[in-house]
Amino acid sequence: KGPGDIRFVKTLTKLKLQHPTQVFIILGNRDLFKLRFLAELAPGNDNLDDPWLCPWEKQPRLLSDFLASSNLEKSHLSKCKWMLECNMGCQGTFATRKDELAHLQGTAVDADVLHSYTDSVDPNSDDPWMLEFLRAGLIALVLKDTLFVHGGLQDESAGHVPGHDVEFTDVHKWVDAINAWKERELRDFEQNPGWRISSDGRKTRGGAALIEYGTPGAGKKTVIYYNPFDDGNPVKRTDKVRRFLDESGIKCMISGHQP
């Protein structure tokens, strides 16, 4: 999100590859959101008459309403603008991405913006730069006595890994497990990036659980989509979270979701 995003992400990925033991990338909700683009915007993947709606949105703004109020024709290009503006929290990002492409290419049209979003996470594209960033990133990291996550810990997320019935009580083992889960989900996305019907009849896609983990849809079991503040003031750790950290020798936790 914001100006210079392509150059910024590529620079971070390059630094990580050049200095793998010194540079670490902690993934956030806006990073995981990008996996949505391929299934929802690639031609033939999604029905423009009945587009997928985020299940965590209580009152989603419909694509048809957005098109009418914006005086736009029904197309994947218009849908891209709807996604950014109405259910990804990226107001104004279409324009900044167009400016970024113009800077990189010399000129840019709206269609270039659409293709840049889908190509950036398409495992078969010539330059899947966002997908490479996600491969390089982590959900959680421990360096000495410090834990890094994007959002924070609460009782339900401490030690929790999606798909595991038993919670981890050791922070180091939990970090290894949740990062390994992220890798499995990303491989699933790369193998099945488009929509498919699951065995129980649901519309789904590869990496669906990873996408949801960075949204309100994950509830209280995510360390990414969580605000550890109350009206801007830090909230005291619960006894469970404190024990989870203390018993593994973690003295400090750093997050960045809410500055």
BAMAR-598331 format. One record per residue (C-alpha): residue number from 0; x, y, z. Coordinates in pm, 1 decimal, padded with zeros to 6 digits, always signed. Example, Ala and Ser with C-alpha at 12.3 -4.5 7.8 and 13.67 -1.06 7.14 Angstrom:
<pts>
@pos = 0	u = +01230.0	v = -00450.0	w = +00780.0
@pos = 1	u = +01367.0	v = -00106.0	w = +00714.0
</pts>
This chain:
<pts>
@pos = 0	u = +00000.0	v = +00000.0	w = +00000.0
@pos = 1	u = +00129.7	v = +00344.5	w = -00084.7
@pos = 2	u = +00375.3	v = +00495.5	w = -00335.5
@pos = 3	u = +00671.7	v = +00292.6	w = -00458.0
@pos = 4	u = +00528.8	v = -00037.9	w = -00341.5
@pos = 5	u = +00678.4	v = -00255.9	w = -00615.6
@pos = 6	u = +01030.5	v = -00119.5	w = -00569.6
@pos = 7	u = +00998.2	v = -00134.9	w = -00192.8
@pos = 8	u = +00885.3	v = -00499.3	w = -00183.5
@pos = 9	u = +01146.9	v = -00607.6	w = -00436.1
@pos = 10	u = +01417.8	v = -00431.1	w = -00235.8
@pos = 11	u = +01315.2	v = -00610.7	w = +00083.4
@pos = 12	u = +01310.6	v = -00947.4	w = -00092.5
@pos = 13	u = +01651.5	v = -00882.3	w = -00246.5
@pos = 14	u = +01796.2	v = -00787.6	w = +00092.9
@pos = 15	u = +01656.1	v = -01106.0	w = +00244.4
@pos = 16	u = +01809.1	v = -01321.8	w = -00028.0
@pos = 17	u = +02144.6	v = -01144.8	w = -00001.9
@pos = 18	u = +02154.9	v = -01148.5	w = +00379.2
@pos = 19	u = +01938.4	v = -01444.2	w = +00490.1
@pos = 20	u = +02067.2	v = -01450.0	w = +00849.2
@pos = 21	u = +02048.6	v = -01074.8	w = +00900.9
@pos = 22	u = +01725.3	v = -00969.0	w = +00730.1
@pos = 23	u = +01386.4	v = -01106.4	w = +00836.5
@pos = 24	u = +01042.7	v = -01028.5	w = +00694.6
@pos = 25	u = +00734.7	v = -01050.8	w = +00916.0
@pos = 26	u = +00420.0	v = -01094.3	w = +00709.1
@pos = 27	u = +00111.2	v = -00883.1	w = +00772.7
@pos = 28	u = -00251.6	v = -00882.2	w = +00669.5
@pos = 29	u = -00197.6	v = -00666.0	w = +00361.6
@pos = 30	u = +00071.0	v = -00904.7	w = +00240.0
@pos = 31	u = -00147.1	v = -01215.9	w = +00268.5
@pos = 32	u = -00442.4	v = -01029.8	w = +00115.1
@pos = 33	u = -00254.9	v = -01013.2	w = -00214.1
@pos = 34	u = -00311.6	v = -01386.2	w = -00267.0
@pos = 35	u = -00675.0	v = -01303.4	w = -00337.9
@pos = 36	u = -00599.8	v = -01129.8	w = -00666.2
@pos = 37	u = -00538.4	v = -01429.4	w = -00890.4
@pos = 38	u = -00860.1	v = -01620.1	w = -00821.6
@pos = 39	u = -01075.6	v = -01309.0	w = -00802.4
@pos = 40	u = -00936.9	v = -01106.9	w = -01094.2
@pos = 41	u = -00790.6	v = -01345.1	w = -01351.8
@pos = 42	u = -01025.6	v = -01382.6	w = -01652.3
@pos = 43	u = -01241.7	v = -01692.9	w = -01626.5
@pos = 44	u = -01175.3	v = -01746.0	w = -01256.8
@pos = 45	u = -01458.8	v = -01549.0	w = -01100.6
@pos = 46	u = -01812.8	v = -01463.9	w = -01198.6
@pos = 47	u = -01860.0	v = -01088.5	w = -01227.1
@pos = 48	u = -02235.3	v = -01132.7	w = -01177.3
@pos = 49	u = -02186.9	v = -01315.4	w = -00846.6
@pos = 50	u = -01842.9	v = -01221.6	w = -00710.5
@pos = 51	u = -01699.0	v = -01376.1	w = -00397.6
@pos = 52	u = -01773.0	v = -01167.9	w = -00088.9
@pos = 53	u = -01549.6	v = -01165.3	w = +00217.8
@pos = 54	u = -01741.1	v = -01375.9	w = +00475.6
@pos = 55	u = -01600.2	v = -01164.9	w = +00759.6
@pos = 56	u = -01762.1	v = -00848.6	w = +00619.8
@pos = 57	u = -02087.5	v = -00791.8	w = +00811.9
@pos = 58	u = -02225.3	v = -00540.6	w = +00561.7
@pos = 59	u = -02021.8	v = -00579.9	w = +00242.9
@pos = 60	u = -02057.0	v = -00319.8	w = -00027.5
@pos = 61	u = -02175.3	v = -00505.0	w = -00334.2
@pos = 62	u = -01988.7	v = -00480.9	w = -00661.5
@pos = 63	u = -02309.3	v = -00375.4	w = -00838.9
@pos = 64	u = -02356.2	v = -00085.0	w = -00597.8
@pos = 65	u = -01996.0	v = +00025.1	w = -00640.8
@pos = 66	u = -02022.9	v = +00015.8	w = -01020.2
@pos = 67	u = -02341.6	v = +00220.9	w = -01014.8
@pos = 68	u = -02209.8	v = +00486.2	w = -00776.5
@pos = 69	u = -01876.4	v = +00510.1	w = -00959.6
@pos = 70	u = -02029.7	v = +00504.5	w = -01309.2
@pos = 71	u = -01812.0	v = +00208.9	w = -01409.1
@pos = 72	u = -01881.8	v = -00075.1	w = -01648.0
@pos = 73	u = -01878.6	v = -00434.0	w = -01525.6
@pos = 74	u = -01529.4	v = -00571.3	w = -01586.6
@pos = 75	u = -01236.0	v = -00727.1	w = -01405.7
@pos = 76	u = -01070.3	v = -00385.9	w = -01410.6
@pos = 77	u = -01364.2	v = -00228.2	w = -01228.8
@pos = 78	u = -01373.5	v = -00521.4	w = -00991.0
@pos = 79	u = -01008.6	v = -00458.8	w = -00904.7
@pos = 80	u = -01098.8	v = -00104.1	w = -00805.2
@pos = 81	u = -01391.8	v = -00236.0	w = -00598.6
@pos = 82	u = -01172.3	v = -00485.7	w = -00414.1
@pos = 83	u = -00911.9	v = -00224.1	w = -00327.6
@pos = 84	u = -01161.0	v = +00040.7	w = -00222.8
@pos = 85	u = -01431.3	v = -00166.9	w = -00054.2
@pos = 86	u = -01292.0	v = -00483.0	w = +00103.5
@pos = 87	u = -00913.8	v = -00458.3	w = +00119.8
@pos = 88	u = -00873.4	v = -00124.1	w = +00296.3
@pos = 89	u = -00660.4	v = +00013.6	w = +00012.9
@pos = 90	u = -00832.1	v = +00337.6	w = -00077.5
@pos = 91	u = -00628.9	v = +00531.3	w = -00331.7
@pos = 92	u = -00394.5	v = +00240.5	w = -00397.8
@pos = 93	u = -00504.1	v = +00191.0	w = -00758.9
@pos = 94	u = -00374.0	v = +00538.7	w = -00842.4
@pos = 95	u = -00044.8	v = +00495.2	w = -00657.3
@pos = 96	u = +00015.3	v = +00159.4	w = -00829.1
@pos = 97	u = -00048.8	v = +00323.3	w = -01166.6
@pos = 98	u = +00204.1	v = +00595.6	w = -01078.8
@pos = 99	u = +00455.1	v = +00329.6	w = -00974.9
@pos = 100	u = +00412.9	v = +00141.8	w = -01302.4
@pos = 101	u = +00451.7	v = +00464.7	w = -01499.2
@pos = 102	u = +00774.7	v = +00532.0	w = -01311.7
@pos = 103	u = +00905.7	v = +00183.1	w = -01389.7
@pos = 104	u = +00778.2	v = +00151.9	w = -01746.7
@pos = 105	u = +00768.9	v = +00510.7	w = -01867.2
@pos = 106	u = +00391.1	v = +00499.5	w = -01909.4
@pos = 107	u = +00094.9	v = +00305.5	w = -01770.0
@pos = 108	u = -00276.0	v = +00257.3	w = -01835.6
@pos = 109	u = -00544.2	v = +00115.3	w = -01606.2
@pos = 110	u = -00516.1	v = -00232.1	w = -01758.0
@pos = 111	u = -00150.0	v = -00241.4	w = -01655.5
@pos = 112	u = -00254.9	v = -00200.2	w = -01293.4
@pos = 113	u = -00490.8	v = -00496.6	w = -01312.2
@pos = 114	u = -00226.7	v = -00716.7	w = -01471.7
@pos = 115	u = +00036.5	v = -00606.7	w = -01220.9
@pos = 116	u = -00177.8	v = -00731.2	w = -00933.6
@pos = 117	u = -00254.0	v = -01070.7	w = -01085.6
@pos = 118	u = +00095.3	v = -01125.1	w = -01226.8
@pos = 119	u = +00259.6	v = -01041.6	w = -00893.7
@pos = 120	u = +00115.0	v = -01354.8	w = -00730.4
@pos = 121	u = +00086.3	v = -01581.0	w = -01034.7
@pos = 122	u = +00337.6	v = -01866.5	w = -00999.0
@pos = 123	u = +00343.7	v = -01892.6	w = -01378.8
@pos = 124	u = +00411.3	v = -01524.4	w = -01451.5
@pos = 125	u = +00751.7	v = -01392.5	w = -01555.6
@pos = 126	u = +00783.3	v = -01179.8	w = -01242.7
@pos = 127	u = +00580.8	v = -01304.6	w = -00940.9
@pos = 128	u = +00749.5	v = -01053.2	w = -00711.7
@pos = 129	u = +00480.5	v = -01049.7	w = -00443.9
@pos = 130	u = +00473.2	v = -01428.2	w = -00429.3
@pos = 131	u = +00852.0	v = -01429.1	w = -00384.4
@pos = 132	u = +00811.3	v = -01181.8	w = -00097.7
@pos = 133	u = +00556.7	v = -01411.2	w = +00068.3
@pos = 134	u = +00790.0	v = -01707.0	w = +00026.8
@pos = 135	u = +01065.5	v = -01512.2	w = +00202.6
@pos = 136	u = +00844.4	v = -01392.7	w = +00487.8
@pos = 137	u = +00752.9	v = -01542.8	w = +00823.4
@pos = 138	u = +00449.1	v = -01530.2	w = +01047.4
@pos = 139	u = +00658.9	v = -01533.4	w = +01364.0
@pos = 140	u = +01027.0	v = -01506.7	w = +01452.3
@pos = 141	u = +01235.1	v = -01547.0	w = +01767.0
@pos = 142	u = +01571.2	v = -01373.2	w = +01794.6
@pos = 143	u = +01737.2	v = -01444.9	w = +02128.7
@pos = 144	u = +01476.4	v = -01345.4	w = +02389.9
@pos = 145	u = +01250.7	v = -01144.8	w = +02155.4
@pos = 146	u = +00939.6	v = -01259.7	w = +01967.2
@pos = 147	u = +00832.3	v = -01077.1	w = +01650.1
@pos = 148	u = +00478.1	v = -01098.9	w = +01509.8
@pos = 149	u = +00269.7	v = -00859.8	w = +01302.7
@pos = 150	u = -00018.8	v = -00807.6	w = +01543.0
@pos = 151	u = +00024.7	v = -00963.2	w = +01885.0
@pos = 152	u = -00070.5	v = -01250.1	w = +02112.6
@pos = 153	u = -00391.6	v = -01318.4	w = +02297.8
@pos = 154	u = -00511.2	v = -01628.6	w = +02481.0
@pos = 155	u = -00666.0	v = -01792.4	w = +02175.0
@pos = 156	u = -00368.4	v = -01735.0	w = +01941.7
@pos = 157	u = -00081.9	v = -01815.9	w = +02181.3
@pos = 158	u = +00049.5	v = -02155.2	w = +02072.1
@pos = 159	u = -00225.0	v = -02203.4	w = +01813.7
@pos = 160	u = -00150.0	v = -02332.7	w = +01463.9
@pos = 161	u = -00441.5	v = -02372.8	w = +01220.6
@pos = 162	u = -00519.0	v = -02737.8	w = +01162.7
@pos = 163	u = -00354.4	v = -02850.6	w = +01487.6
@pos = 164	u = -00583.7	v = -02979.5	w = +01761.2
@pos = 165	u = -00327.3	v = -02931.6	w = +02038.2
@pos = 166	u = -00177.7	v = -02595.5	w = +02133.6
@pos = 167	u = +00199.3	v = -02557.6	w = +02153.6
@pos = 168	u = +00332.5	v = -02458.1	w = +02494.7
@pos = 169	u = +00688.0	v = -02382.8	w = +02380.7
@pos = 170	u = +00726.1	v = -02059.5	w = +02184.3
@pos = 171	u = +01016.4	v = -02186.2	w = +01973.4
@pos = 172	u = +00829.7	v = -02501.2	w = +01866.3
@pos = 173	u = +00517.7	v = -02294.9	w = +01796.8
@pos = 174	u = +00713.6	v = -02051.3	w = +01577.0
@pos = 175	u = +00861.3	v = -02340.5	w = +01377.6
@pos = 176	u = +00518.3	v = -02500.5	w = +01339.3
@pos = 177	u = +00326.9	v = -02191.4	w = +01232.4
@pos = 178	u = +00592.6	v = -02095.2	w = +00978.0
@pos = 179	u = +00587.5	v = -02451.6	w = +00842.2
@pos = 180	u = +00207.9	v = -02424.5	w = +00813.8
@pos = 181	u = +00248.7	v = -02100.9	w = +00618.7
@pos = 182	u = +00485.2	v = -02279.2	w = +00378.2
@pos = 183	u = +00232.8	v = -02560.8	w = +00322.3
@pos = 184	u = -00046.4	v = -02314.0	w = +00260.0
@pos = 185	u = +00166.4	v = -02119.2	w = +00013.0
@pos = 186	u = +00254.4	v = -02437.4	w = -00175.4
@pos = 187	u = -00116.1	v = -02520.2	w = -00188.2
@pos = 188	u = -00181.8	v = -02176.6	w = -00336.0
@pos = 189	u = +00088.3	v = -02219.7	w = -00598.6
@pos = 190	u = -00056.9	v = -02555.7	w = -00701.0
@pos = 191	u = -00421.2	v = -02443.2	w = -00690.2
@pos = 192	u = -00440.3	v = -02061.8	w = -00721.0
@pos = 193	u = -00784.4	v = -02054.5	w = -00881.6
@pos = 194	u = -01129.1	v = -02136.5	w = -00750.6
@pos = 195	u = -01235.6	v = -02496.8	w = -00700.8
@pos = 196	u = -01520.2	v = -02679.9	w = -00531.6
@pos = 197	u = -01418.6	v = -02869.1	w = -00218.7
@pos = 198	u = -01535.6	v = -03219.3	w = -00129.7
@pos = 199	u = -01808.5	v = -03071.1	w = +00091.1
@pos = 200	u = -01935.4	v = -02842.9	w = -00185.6
@pos = 201	u = -01769.7	v = -02516.4	w = -00076.5
@pos = 202	u = -01607.8	v = -02268.8	w = -00313.0
@pos = 203	u = -01242.0	v = -02251.5	w = -00211.8
@pos = 204	u = -00888.2	v = -02202.9	w = -00342.3
@pos = 205	u = -00533.3	v = -02295.5	w = -00254.7
@pos = 206	u = -00403.7	v = -02106.0	w = +00047.4
@pos = 207	u = -00755.6	v = -02011.2	w = +00160.4
@pos = 208	u = -00671.4	v = -02068.9	w = +00527.5
@pos = 209	u = -00359.9	v = -01851.4	w = +00499.1
@pos = 210	u = -00559.6	v = -01568.8	w = +00341.7
@pos = 211	u = -00819.9	v = -01593.8	w = +00618.5
@pos = 212	u = -00550.1	v = -01596.3	w = +00889.3
@pos = 213	u = -00473.3	v = -01234.1	w = +00803.3
@pos = 214	u = -00835.3	v = -01119.9	w = +00830.7
@pos = 215	u = -01109.4	v = -01079.9	w = +01093.5
@pos = 216	u = -01232.2	v = -01418.6	w = +00967.5
@pos = 217	u = -00966.2	v = -01588.0	w = +01179.7
@pos = 218	u = -01130.5	v = -01452.6	w = +01493.3
@pos = 219	u = -00904.2	v = -01443.6	w = +01796.7
@pos = 220	u = -00676.6	v = -01723.1	w = +01671.5
@pos = 221	u = -00451.7	v = -01504.1	w = +01457.4
@pos = 222	u = -00133.8	v = -01318.2	w = +01554.0
@pos = 223	u = -00162.2	v = -01103.4	w = +01241.6
@pos = 224	u = -00504.6	v = -00938.3	w = +01250.5
@pos = 225	u = -00503.9	v = -00826.9	w = +01613.2
@pos = 226	u = -00486.2	v = -00488.7	w = +01782.1
@pos = 227	u = -00303.1	v = -00510.6	w = +02118.5
@pos = 228	u = -00409.2	v = -00158.2	w = +02213.5
@pos = 229	u = -00712.3	v = -00003.4	w = +02377.6
@pos = 230	u = -00771.6	v = +00348.6	w = +02244.4
@pos = 231	u = -00401.2	v = +00371.2	w = +02160.4
@pos = 232	u = -00282.2	v = +00242.9	w = +02498.4
@pos = 233	u = -00108.3	v = -00094.9	w = +02545.3
@pos = 234	u = -00317.4	v = -00367.1	w = +02707.6
@pos = 235	u = -00156.8	v = -00573.0	w = +02984.9
@pos = 236	u = -00073.9	v = -00929.8	w = +02882.8
@pos = 237	u = -00303.8	v = -01198.5	w = +03015.9
@pos = 238	u = -00169.4	v = -01460.2	w = +03255.9
@pos = 239	u = -00179.4	v = -01724.6	w = +02982.1
@pos = 240	u = +00019.4	v = -01513.2	w = +02736.2
@pos = 241	u = +00267.0	v = -01413.9	w = +03005.7
@pos = 242	u = +00327.7	v = -01780.7	w = +03099.8
@pos = 243	u = +00356.0	v = -01877.7	w = +02731.6
@pos = 244	u = +00634.5	v = -01623.8	w = +02685.1
@pos = 245	u = +00806.1	v = -01653.7	w = +03024.0
@pos = 246	u = +00836.8	v = -02032.3	w = +03017.8
@pos = 247	u = +01022.4	v = -02009.4	w = +02685.4
@pos = 248	u = +01253.2	v = -01729.7	w = +02798.6
@pos = 249	u = +01084.8	v = -01460.5	w = +02587.2
@pos = 250	u = +01126.3	v = -01120.7	w = +02752.0
@pos = 251	u = +01010.3	v = -00890.9	w = +02474.5
@pos = 252	u = +00750.8	v = -00902.4	w = +02197.4
@pos = 253	u = +00754.5	v = -00662.3	w = +01901.2
@pos = 254	u = +00463.2	v = -00605.9	w = +01663.5
@pos = 255	u = +00368.4	v = -00351.5	w = +01399.5
@pos = 256	u = +00003.5	v = -00391.8	w = +01295.3
@pos = 257	u = -00108.1	v = -00089.6	w = +01498.0
@pos = 258	u = +00158.0	v = +00183.8	w = +01524.4
</pts>
